[in-house]
Amino acid sequence: MVNVLHIVQSLNTGGLERFVIELMRTYSADVVAYVVCLEEAGDLAANSEGTTVIALNEKPGLKLWAIYKIIQICKTNKIQLIHTHNEAAHFYGSLAGVLTGLPIVHTRHGRYAHNSSKKMLMNIFSSFLATAIVGVSEDVTNMLIKMEKISFPKALTILNGVDIDHFSPRFASTITDKNNDINRNSIMIGIVARLVKVKDHSNLLKACHELKKSDVNFKLLIVGDGCERSRLENEVDTLGLRECVEFMGVRKDIASILRQLDIYVLSSISEGISLTLLEAMSCSLPVVATDVGGNSEVVIDGETGFIVPARHPELLATKILAMINDNDLRIKMGKSGRERIIKCFSILQTAKTYRQLYQHVMGNIYA
């Protein structure tokens, strides 16, 4: 039996947070998971299904006493391994691990936008203390090796995974959006992502503006929320897209929504490996994704979808239009995408690989 403590910023809605919950659900029976949220527990904490979730309710900023709290949690719950996720958790968890003598696994879910040398040095320091650093894609792992000088075997790749049974192809299921106006006579295009600048929804909206010039009947569903929502809604009006764009907000029925789509688009300017991209492909959706981060490791260009440069709305529109005009192409790409997810990106395989890593680092520490 292994007692693992995951440390996250919070369990608010996001790909990282959903992945942590799904990983804990899929662990083998000999792994007992606990979660520490540095800030609030978050709305996804209710999905943790019996896992102990402890919220420290700290405000953003350096709070060294959080390390003491984590150490006490480790002692109380007989924790044997600390698993951290992204910057702040990495810092606090690594220090707590060193002070308790516990092995530390850190997962890097994407590229950090370092805007100060202080943050970069803190990250390098945390990585130095950690036992193993996992990149969720080869792109992320290569960045770790190049930018933070972490070498193999300490730096390794474990690909993100999804529940291929839950995210399955379209059945005779229906969803009802909040305004009850989903029009199945249109080609349904969708994106599931936080409404933040890094996801570059503006690029997709500009591509939709180009699509309108081709006189095709489509509707874009935007699932998610965030600080960019008001600006994006204004941009929809400016581009004359109000009748074909629907903001659906945060939803819990992501699998059902994906099954109603014909095409999935990811317009980000930075990614690790997008969980929603994996989920869409698992639902047999053809995808168009920007050539950033691990997207090109997931999507085989021309086979499971199309890869396009970031911030090129005209080219993005061209690839979406090619799918709109060719139903057979959409079906073929969707089927190939589903097969690729089953082969390479199943959460069962991801959980198994993490368990093997836990065994390895614990063996090195306790040998």
C-alpha positions as CSV (number, residue, x, y, z in Angstrom):
1,M,0.0,0.0,0.0
2,V,1.3,3.4,-1.0
3,N,0.0,6.7,0.6
4,V,0.5,9.5,-2.0
5,L,-0.1,13.2,-1.3
6,H,-0.9,15.3,-4.3
7,I,-0.3,19.0,-4.0
8,V,-2.2,21.5,-6.3
9,Q,-3.0,25.2,-6.3
10,S,-6.7,24.3,-6.0
11,L,-9.3,21.9,-7.6
12,N,-11.0,24.6,-9.6
13,T,-12.2,23.7,-13.1
14,G,-9.2,23.1,-15.4
15,G,-7.4,20.5,-17.4
16,L,-4.7,19.9,-14.8
17,E,-7.2,19.6,-12.0
18,R,-9.4,17.2,-13.9
19,F,-6.4,15.1,-14.8
20,V,-5.4,14.8,-11.1
21,I,-8.9,13.6,-10.1
22,E,-9.0,11.2,-13.0
23,L,-5.6,9.8,-12.2
24,M,-6.6,9.2,-8.6
25,R,-9.8,7.4,-9.7
26,T,-7.7,5.1,-11.9
27,Y,-5.0,4.2,-9.4
28,S,-4.6,0.5,-8.6
29,A,-6.1,-0.6,-5.3
30,D,-2.7,-0.4,-3.5
31,V,-2.5,3.4,-3.9
32,V,-4.2,5.7,-1.4
33,A,-4.4,9.3,-2.5
34,Y,-4.7,12.5,-0.5
35,V,-4.9,16.0,-1.9
36,V,-3.6,19.3,-0.5
37,C,-5.0,22.5,-2.1
38,L,-2.7,25.5,-1.3
39,E,-5.7,27.8,-1.8
40,E,-9.4,26.9,-1.8
41,A,-10.6,23.4,-2.4
42,G,-12.4,24.4,-5.6
43,D,-15.5,23.2,-7.4
44,L,-14.0,19.9,-8.6
45,A,-13.3,18.8,-5.0
46,A,-16.8,17.3,-4.9
47,N,-15.7,14.9,-7.7
48,S,-12.8,13.4,-5.6
49,E,-15.0,10.4,-4.6
50,G,-13.8,9.7,-1.1
51,T,-10.3,11.0,-1.5
52,T,-9.3,13.3,1.5
53,V,-9.0,16.8,0.2
54,I,-7.4,19.4,2.6
55,A,-7.6,23.1,1.7
56,L,-4.9,25.3,3.3
57,N,-6.8,28.4,2.1
58,E,-3.6,30.4,1.7
59,K,-3.6,33.7,-0.3
60,P,-1.3,33.9,-3.3
61,G,2.3,34.8,-2.5
62,L,5.1,33.2,-0.5
63,K,3.8,31.6,2.7
64,L,6.5,29.5,4.2
65,W,4.3,28.3,7.1
66,A,2.4,26.3,4.4
67,I,5.5,24.0,4.4
68,Y,4.9,23.2,8.1
69,K,1.3,22.4,7.4
70,I,2.2,20.0,4.6
71,I,4.7,18.3,6.9
72,Q,2.1,17.8,9.6
73,I,-0.3,16.4,7.0
74,C,2.3,14.0,5.8
75,K,3.0,12.8,9.4
76,T,-0.7,12.5,10.3
77,N,-1.6,10.5,7.2
78,K,1.7,8.4,7.0
79,I,2.4,9.8,3.5
80,Q,5.1,7.9,1.6
81,L,5.4,10.0,-1.5
82,I,4.6,13.6,-2.5
83,H,3.3,14.3,-6.0
84,T,3.2,18.0,-7.0
85,H,1.6,19.8,-9.9
86,N,2.9,23.1,-11.3
87,E,4.9,26.0,-9.8
88,A,3.7,26.9,-6.3
89,A,2.9,23.3,-5.4
90,H,6.3,22.3,-6.8
91,F,8.1,24.8,-4.5
92,Y,6.2,23.9,-1.2
93,G,6.1,20.2,-1.9
94,S,9.8,19.9,-2.7
95,L,10.8,21.6,0.5
96,A,8.3,19.5,2.5
97,G,9.6,16.4,0.9
98,V,13.3,17.2,1.7
99,L,12.4,18.0,5.3
100,T,10.5,14.8,5.8
101,G,12.8,12.6,3.7
102,L,10.0,11.7,1.3
103,P,10.5,11.1,-2.4
104,I,9.0,13.9,-4.6
105,V,7.5,13.4,-8.0
106,H,6.6,16.6,-9.9
107,T,4.5,16.8,-13.0
108,R,5.0,19.7,-15.4
109,H,1.7,20.1,-17.2
110,G,2.8,22.8,-19.6
111,R,5.3,25.5,-20.4
112,Y,5.7,28.2,-17.7
113,A,5.7,31.8,-18.9
114,H,8.7,33.0,-16.8
115,N,8.5,36.8,-16.7
116,S,11.2,37.1,-14.0
117,S,14.5,35.6,-13.2
118,K,13.3,35.1,-9.6
119,K,10.6,32.7,-10.7
120,M,13.0,30.8,-12.9
121,L,15.5,30.4,-10.1
122,M,12.8,29.2,-7.8
123,N,11.7,26.6,-10.3
124,I,15.2,25.4,-10.9
125,F,15.7,25.2,-7.1
126,S,12.5,23.1,-6.7
127,S,13.5,20.8,-9.5
128,F,16.9,20.3,-8.0
129,L,15.2,19.0,-4.8
130,A,12.7,16.8,-6.6
131,T,13.3,13.1,-7.1
132,A,11.7,12.9,-10.5
133,I,10.3,15.5,-12.9
134,V,7.6,14.3,-15.4
135,G,6.8,16.2,-18.6
136,V,3.3,15.4,-20.0
137,S,4.7,15.6,-23.5
138,E,8.1,15.2,-25.2
139,D,8.0,19.0,-25.9
140,V,7.6,19.7,-22.2
141,T,10.4,17.3,-21.2
142,N,12.7,18.7,-23.8
143,M,12.0,22.2,-22.3
144,L,12.9,20.9,-18.9
145,I,16.2,19.5,-20.2
146,K,17.0,22.7,-22.1
147,M,15.8,25.4,-19.7
148,E,16.3,23.9,-16.3
149,K,19.2,21.6,-17.1
150,I,17.4,18.5,-15.8
151,S,18.8,15.3,-17.4
152,F,17.4,11.8,-17.9
153,P,16.6,9.7,-15.9
154,K,15.4,12.4,-13.5
155,A,13.4,14.1,-16.3
156,L,11.1,11.7,-18.1
157,T,7.8,11.8,-20.1
158,I,4.5,10.3,-19.1
159,L,1.8,11.1,-21.5
160,N,-1.5,12.4,-20.2
161,G,-4.5,10.0,-20.6
162,V,-8.3,10.1,-20.6
163,D,-11.1,7.7,-19.8
164,I,-11.8,6.1,-23.2
165,D,-15.0,4.5,-21.9
166,H,-16.5,7.8,-20.6
167,F,-15.3,9.8,-23.7
168,S,-16.7,7.5,-26.3
169,P,-18.1,8.1,-29.8
170,R,-21.5,9.6,-30.5
171,F,-24.5,7.6,-29.4
172,A,-28.2,8.4,-29.7
173,S,-27.8,10.9,-26.8
174,T,-28.9,14.5,-26.5
175,I,-27.9,17.5,-24.6
176,T,-29.8,20.7,-23.9
177,D,-27.9,23.9,-23.8
178,K,-28.9,26.7,-21.5
179,N,-30.7,28.5,-24.3
180,N,-32.1,25.4,-26.0
181,D,-31.0,26.6,-29.4
182,I,-28.5,24.0,-30.7
183,N,-29.3,23.6,-34.3
184,R,-28.4,20.1,-35.7
185,N,-28.9,21.4,-39.2
186,S,-25.6,23.2,-38.8
187,I,-22.1,21.8,-38.7
188,M,-21.2,21.9,-35.0
189,I,-17.7,23.2,-34.2
190,G,-16.5,23.3,-30.6
191,I,-13.8,24.3,-28.2
192,V,-13.6,23.4,-24.5
193,A,-11.0,25.7,-22.8
194,R,-10.7,28.4,-20.2
195,L,-11.4,31.8,-21.6
196,V,-7.9,33.1,-21.1
197,K,-5.4,34.7,-23.5
198,V,-3.2,31.6,-23.9
199,K,-6.1,29.6,-25.4
200,D,-6.4,32.4,-28.1
201,H,-10.2,32.1,-28.8
202,S,-9.8,35.4,-30.8
203,N,-7.9,33.4,-33.4
204,L,-10.8,31.0,-33.7
205,L,-13.4,33.8,-33.9
206,K,-11.4,35.4,-36.7
207,A,-11.4,32.0,-38.5
208,C,-15.2,31.8,-38.1
209,H,-15.4,35.3,-39.6
210,E,-13.6,33.9,-42.6
211,L,-15.9,30.8,-42.7
212,K,-18.9,33.1,-42.9
213,K,-17.6,34.5,-46.2
214,S,-17.8,30.9,-47.6
215,D,-21.5,30.9,-46.9
216,V,-21.4,27.6,-44.9
217,N,-23.9,26.8,-42.2
218,F,-22.1,26.3,-38.9
219,K,-22.3,26.9,-35.2
220,L,-19.4,27.4,-32.8
221,L,-19.9,26.2,-29.2
222,I,-17.5,27.8,-26.7
223,V,-17.4,25.8,-23.5
224,G,-15.6,27.3,-20.5
225,D,-15.3,30.6,-18.6
226,G,-12.6,33.0,-17.6
227,C,-11.4,36.6,-17.5
228,E,-11.6,37.0,-21.3
229,R,-15.3,36.3,-21.6
230,S,-16.5,39.9,-21.8
231,R,-13.9,40.9,-24.4
232,L,-14.6,37.8,-26.5
233,E,-18.4,38.4,-26.4
234,N,-17.7,42.0,-27.7
235,E,-15.5,40.5,-30.4
236,V,-18.3,38.2,-31.5
237,D,-20.5,41.2,-31.9
238,T,-17.8,43.2,-33.7
239,L,-17.2,40.3,-36.2
240,G,-21.0,39.8,-36.8
241,L,-21.0,36.3,-35.4
242,R,-23.7,36.5,-32.8
243,E,-26.1,34.1,-34.6
244,C,-23.5,31.4,-35.0
245,V,-21.5,31.5,-31.7
246,E,-22.8,30.2,-28.4
247,F,-21.0,30.8,-25.1
248,M,-22.0,27.8,-22.9
249,G,-20.0,28.6,-19.8
250,V,-18.6,25.9,-17.4
251,R,-20.3,22.6,-18.0
252,K,-20.1,19.2,-16.3
253,D,-21.4,17.2,-19.2
254,I,-18.3,17.6,-21.4
255,A,-18.5,14.1,-22.9
256,S,-22.2,14.6,-23.9
257,I,-21.3,18.0,-25.5
258,L,-18.4,16.6,-27.4
259,R,-20.7,13.9,-28.9
260,Q,-22.8,16.5,-30.4
261,L,-19.9,18.1,-32.3
262,D,-18.7,17.5,-35.8
263,I,-15.3,19.2,-35.5
264,Y,-13.2,20.1,-32.5
265,V,-10.8,23.0,-32.7
266,L,-8.0,24.0,-30.3
267,S,-6.5,27.5,-31.0
268,S,-4.0,27.8,-28.2
269,I,-0.6,29.6,-28.3
270,S,0.9,27.3,-25.7
271,E,0.0,23.8,-24.4
272,G,1.5,20.8,-22.6
273,I,-0.9,18.1,-23.7
274,S,-4.4,19.3,-23.9
275,L,-6.8,17.1,-22.0
276,T,-9.8,18.3,-24.0
277,L,-8.0,17.5,-27.2
278,L,-7.5,13.9,-26.0
279,E,-11.2,13.8,-24.9
280,A,-12.4,15.1,-28.3
281,M,-10.4,12.5,-30.2
282,S,-11.5,9.8,-27.9
283,C,-15.1,10.8,-28.9
284,S,-14.0,10.2,-32.6
285,L,-14.0,13.9,-33.4
286,P,-11.7,15.1,-36.2
287,V,-9.6,18.0,-34.8
288,V,-7.8,21.1,-36.0
289,A,-5.2,22.2,-33.5
290,T,-2.4,24.8,-33.5
291,D,1.2,23.6,-33.7
292,V,2.2,24.4,-30.1
293,G,3.5,22.2,-27.2
294,G,2.4,18.6,-27.4
295,N,-0.4,19.1,-29.9
296,S,1.6,17.7,-32.8
297,E,2.5,14.6,-30.6
298,V,-1.3,13.9,-30.3
299,V,-2.6,14.9,-33.7
300,I,-1.2,13.2,-36.8
301,D,-1.5,15.8,-39.4
302,G,-3.7,14.7,-42.3
303,E,-4.6,11.5,-40.6
304,T,-6.4,12.3,-37.3
305,G,-6.9,16.0,-38.0
306,F,-4.9,19.0,-39.1
307,I,-2.1,20.9,-37.4
308,V,-1.9,24.6,-38.2
309,P,0.5,27.4,-37.1
310,A,-0.8,29.5,-34.2
311,R,-2.3,32.9,-34.8
312,H,-3.1,32.2,-38.5
313,P,-6.9,32.5,-38.7
314,E,-7.1,32.3,-42.5
315,L,-5.3,28.9,-42.5
316,L,-7.3,27.7,-39.5
317,A,-10.5,28.6,-41.4
318,T,-9.2,26.8,-44.5
319,K,-8.7,23.5,-42.6
320,I,-12.0,23.8,-40.9
321,L,-13.7,24.4,-44.2
322,A,-12.0,21.4,-45.7
323,M,-13.6,19.3,-43.0
324,I,-17.0,20.9,-43.3
325,N,-17.1,20.1,-47.0
326,D,-16.0,16.5,-46.7
327,N,-18.2,14.3,-44.4
328,D,-16.2,11.2,-45.3
329,L,-12.9,12.9,-44.3
330,R,-14.4,13.8,-40.9
331,I,-15.5,10.3,-40.3
332,K,-12.2,8.8,-41.4
333,M,-10.1,11.2,-39.2
334,G,-12.4,10.8,-36.2
335,K,-12.1,7.0,-36.4
336,S,-8.3,7.2,-36.7
337,G,-8.2,9.7,-33.8
338,R,-10.2,7.4,-31.5
339,E,-7.8,4.5,-32.4
340,R,-4.8,6.7,-31.5
341,I,-6.2,7.6,-28.1
342,I,-6.9,4.0,-27.3
343,K,-3.4,3.0,-28.2
344,C,-1.4,5.9,-26.7
345,F,-3.4,8.1,-24.4
346,S,-5.5,5.9,-22.1
347,I,-5.7,7.0,-18.4
348,L,-5.3,3.3,-17.5
349,Q,-1.8,3.2,-19.1
350,T,-1.0,6.6,-17.6
351,A,-1.9,5.5,-14.1
352,K,0.0,2.3,-14.5
353,T,3.1,4.2,-15.6
354,Y,2.9,6.6,-12.6
355,R,2.6,3.6,-10.3
356,Q,5.7,2.1,-11.7
357,L,7.5,5.5,-11.2
358,Y,6.3,5.6,-7.6
359,Q,7.8,2.1,-7.0
360,H,11.1,3.2,-8.6
361,V,11.6,6.4,-6.7
362,M,10.4,4.8,-3.4
363,G,12.8,1.9,-4.0
364,N,15.7,4.4,-4.4
365,I,14.8,6.3,-1.3
366,Y,14.0,3.4,1.0
367,A,16.5,0.8,-0.3
